[in-house]
């Protein structure tokens, strides 16, 4: 019988929640601008999602970005030059 549970075991780490930071929106805009240029042939929309996108909400300081895209000619067009 195979063991059950998380693959790789249980991760021990502290999860910190930070007060809302106006820089989260600035950082998103910087990433969106870079990535818009990188995927200009495929990206229809780039959205700031998750808890850092909600003004005034405490959150883990991780900027979540959602890409909406159209069908591209080549699969590599989407990721070539994308920045994370």
C-alpha positions in Angstrom: 0.0 0.0 0.0 1.3 3.5 -0.9 1.6 6.1 1.8 -0.9 8.9 1.9 -0.3 12.5 2.6 1.4 15.5 0.9 4.0 14.6 -1.7 7.4 15.3 -0.3 6.2 15.4 3.3 4.9 18.1 5.5 6.5 21.5 5.0 7.4 23.3 8.2 7.2 27.1 7.7 5.8 30.2 9.2 3.1 31.9 7.3 3.2 35.6 7.8 0.3 38.0 7.1 1.3 41.6 6.5 -0.8 44.8 6.7 -2.0 46.1 3.4 0.7 47.8 1.4 0.0 50.2 -1.5 3.3 49.0 -3.1 1.5 45.7 -4.0 -0.5 47.5 -6.7 2.7 49.3 -7.9 4.5 45.9 -8.1 1.6 44.4 -10.0 1.6 47.3 -12.5 5.4 46.8 -13.0 5.0 43.1 -13.7 1.9 43.6 -15.9 3.7 46.2 -18.0 6.7 43.9 -18.6 4.6 40.9 -19.3 2.2 42.8 -21.6 5.1 43.6 -23.8 6.4 40.0 -23.6 3.1 38.4 -24.6 1.6 41.2 -26.7 0.6 38.8 -29.5 -1.4 36.6 -27.1 -2.5 38.4 -24.0 -6.0 39.8 -24.0 -6.0 40.7 -20.3 -3.7 40.7 -17.3 -5.5 41.0 -13.9 -4.2 41.5 -10.3 -6.0 38.8 -8.3 -5.8 37.4 -4.8 -5.6 39.1 -1.4 -3.0 41.6 -2.4 -5.4 43.0 -5.0 -7.9 44.1 -2.3 -7.1 47.5 -0.9 -6.9 47.5 2.9 -6.8 43.7 3.2 -4.0 42.1 5.2 -2.3 39.4 3.2 0.8 37.3 2.4 3.0 39.5 0.3 2.6 37.5 -2.9 1.4 39.2 -6.1 -1.0 36.8 -7.9 -1.5 37.6 -11.6 -4.0 36.1 -14.0 -3.4 36.1 -17.8 -6.4 35.9 -20.1 -5.2 34.9 -23.6 -6.4 34.2 -27.1 -5.2 31.2 -29.1 -1.7 31.8 -30.3 0.0 30.5 -33.4 2.8 28.9 -31.4 2.7 27.7 -27.8 6.1 29.3 -27.1 4.7 32.8 -28.0 3.0 33.0 -24.6 6.0 32.3 -22.3 8.9 33.6 -24.5 10.1 36.7 -22.6 7.5 36.5 -19.8 8.9 37.8 -16.4 7.9 36.5 -13.0 
